[in-house]
């Protein structure tokens, strides 16, 4: 077993004399580090409040663990926090064979095992949704609860906009020809109310430079073969699951949230007045829901 390292502490207030310091809203300190998990360099952030519950947060795409900057403080009142950039996303290294929901889900379990995280709650938005559901389905009881949403899961596939274009492109050639900073910047324009910090925006833009954006698309391009397998598994997942959905998501329509809620035996569904990025645009509402869920509402998911 390889427990989570004790990383250097970084002040989150802006400090001109401290290059590389990180600004996360309303947080006093946060620790960011890298650790090899199953041979993959993984970027993670943690807050250890010596609490009973632990909440793992996996990065959405095309963002990173900075997606939780506005909710970190509120969430840390209820649980120890571990934010993770999944392999190939954010600041974590890529391993090609992990870019499917099934293999990413198995990796997530290996990460929990290596870091000795017992019975965590897991918030896995966007691409993390299908991975976390596979992890729960293949490892009953390993996670105390799930919070998922804004990730494509429905069969037949229910996606729209630029995501549909990426999934249905004949190959990666046209995607690789795009300027990744422009592609990510275009996606971030769909954040409706929340103002990203300069550090978060730059991290999102720089995380997918070179071939990283095009290669990260392999994950969503596997949905056609992966999601039917997940669909058969959903009724067997007993893990309490909070399904969250933006009611006008331009990438992942609300049909995906309804699909999960109808098939997961122990689930609750909540819709936000938001598009795709509800964790930022409806940050206070999301933090309140997630905190209450972790505090005990997950026990009532029936």
N, C-alpha and C positions, 0 to 999 in steps of 0.2 A: 504494500500500500504506500502511496506517495501523497501525504496530506498537502493541503493548500499551503503554499509558501507564505512566509511573513514578508510582504513586499515593502518597499520604501513608502513612507507616508508623503503624500503630496498635498500642499495647501491648495484649496480650491479657489481661494480669492486670487485675483489677478495680481501678480507680483513682478514688477519690471526687472528686479534683480535675480529672478528665478526662471530662466528660460525653460520652457517645457511644462510650466505649471498649468494645471487644468482648471477650468472654470465650470463648475456644475452648480446650477441654481439652488440656493437655500441649503447647501451642504457645507458643513464645517471642514471635514477632511474626507478624502477618498483615496484608496490605495489602488494603483493600476500597475500591473506587472504582466509578464509573459511566463508561461510554463509549458513544457512539452507534455502532451497527453497522447499516449499511444504513438509517440514519435512525431506528433504534429505540434508546431509552435502555436499556442493559443493565447490570445490577449484576453485578460479578464480584469474586472474591478471588483472590490469587495468592501463590505462594511460589516464588521463583526460587533454587534451590540450585545453579545452574550445572552441572546434571547433563545427561547425554546424552539421557535420555528425558523426555518431557512427557506428563502425564496430565491430560486435561480431564474435569471432573466436572460433570454437568448435574443440576439440582435435581430431586428427586422432588416429587410433589404429594400433599397440600397443605402441603408444607414449603418449604424454600428452601435456599440454599447452606450454611446453618447445620447441615444434616443431616450434614455431614462434620466437625463439631467434634471428635468423639471419635477420629477416625481420621486427621486432618490431619497430626499429627506423624509417625505411623508411615509414612504414604504418602509424606511428603516426603523420607524417607530414600532412596527409590528413583527419584523423578522430580520434576521441576519440576511444580508444581500450578497449575491454573487452574480455579476453580470458577465456574460460570455459572448465574445464574437465567435460565431460558428466557423469552422474551417472553410476558407475561401471567401469569407465575408469580413467586413471591417478590417481590423488589424491582425487577423489570424492568417496563418499560412494555409495554403490549399493542398488538398490531396484529392486527386481526380475521382477516386473510387468512393469518396464520401459525398459526392454531389448528387445524391438521391435521397428521398425521404426515409427509406428503409435503412440505408447505411448510415445516414446522419443520426437517426434515432438510436441505432446501436452504439454509435460513438458517444452520444449524450449519456448513455448508461455507463459506458467505460469511464467517462469523465467523472461521473458521480462516484464510481467505485474507487478510482485512483485518488480522488480528493477526499474520500471517506465521508461523503455527504449522505446521511441516512434519512430516508423518508422526507425529501424536500417537497415543497410546493414549487411548481414550475410555471412561469409566464413565458409562453413561446408564441409571439405574434408572427404573422406573415409567413416566411418560409419555415419558421420553427414549428408552426402548427402541425403540419403533417408529420414531421420528425418526432415531435413529442408524443403524438398519438400512437405512432408505431412503437415508440419506447414503452408507453403504458400498456399497449396491447400485448406486446411480446414479453413484458416483465411485470406481471400482475403484482400489485402491492409495493412496487419499488418507489413510486412517487405518492405522496400523500394526497395531492390534488393537482389539477391542471387549470391554467387560465390560457385560453387560446383565442385566435380571431384574426381577421384580415388575411387569412391564408386560404388559398384555393384547396377545396376538398371534395366538392360535389362531383358526382358522376351521373350523367354526362358532364363534362367540364363546363363550369360557369365562370368565365373570365371575360374581361373587356379591355378596351383601350390599348395602351402600349404593352401591357402584359400579354394580351392576346397576340399582338404582333410578334413579340419575342418568342412565344411558345410555338407559333405557327410558321415562323420563318423556315424556309427549306433547309438551311444549315446555318452555322455560326458565321459564315463569311460576311454577309451584310451587316451583322451585329458588330463584328470585329472592326469593320471599316468606319464605324461611328466614333466620334470623339467622346470618350467615357465621361469626362467632366461635364460636357453639355447634356448627355443623357441623364446623368444623376441630377444635375441642376434643374432639368425639365421636370423630373419627378418631384423634386422638392418644392416646385411651384404649386403643387397640389396640397401643400400644408396651408390650411385656410386661415387659422387665427394665431397660432403659436409663432413667436419669433425665435428662430434658432440663434444660439450664441455663436459668435464668430468661430470659436474653437470647434463646436459641433459641425457647423457647415463645412469648414475646411477638412475636418476629418472624414466626413461623408464623401466629399469630392475627391480627396486624395486616396481613399481606401480602394478605389476601383480603377485606378490608372493602369496604363499598359493593357495587358490582356485580362486583367482581373474581372472587369465587368462582363466581357463576353464569356469567359469561362464560368463565371457564377451563374450564367443563364442555363447551364447544363442541368441544374437542379430543377428549375421550373419546366424545362423541356422534357423532363422524365415523367411529368404528371400523367401523361396519357397511359402509361403502363403501370405506374405506381399507385395512383389513386383508386383504381378498381380493387386492388388488393387491400388497400386500407378500408374501403367501403365494406368489404366482407368482415373485417376485423372489428369495426366500430361497435356492433351490438354486444360484443364480448368484453368491452372495456368497462370495468366496474369503477375505475378511478373517478372520484367526483370532479366534474369539469364545468367551469364557468366559460361559456361561449360569448365572446364580445364581438360586436359588428358595427361598423359605421353604416348608417342607414342610406347613405348615397355614395358608397365606395365606388370610384370610377374604374378600379382594377378588379376587385373581388366583390361582386354583387351580394346583397343580403341573402340570396338563395343559399349561399354557402353556410352561413350561420344556422339557417333553418334546417339544412340538410344534417348538420351535426346534431342539433338539438333533438331532431326526430329519431336519431339512431343511437345516440349515447344514452344508456339506461339511467345514469345518474348525472344529469346536466341541468344547468339553468342558462337562459339566454337573455342577454341585455343588448339593446341597440342604442347607440349614441347618435346625437345630431352632429354627425361628422362624416368626413370622407374616409380615405384609407388610413390616415395617420392619427387615429383616435387617441393613442397614448400621448401625443403631443397636443393636438387640437382640443381634446377634452381631458387634459391631464389631471385636473383636480377631481373630476368625476371618476375617472379611471382609478386614481390613487385611493379614493374613498371606497370604491367597490372592491378593489383588490385587497385593501387593508381589512375590510369587514369579512371578506371571504377567508383570508388567512387566519384571522382572529377566531373563526369558528363557524361561519356560515357554510363552509364547504361540507359540514356534516349534515346539512339539510338538503343537499342536492339529490332530489328524488323525482 
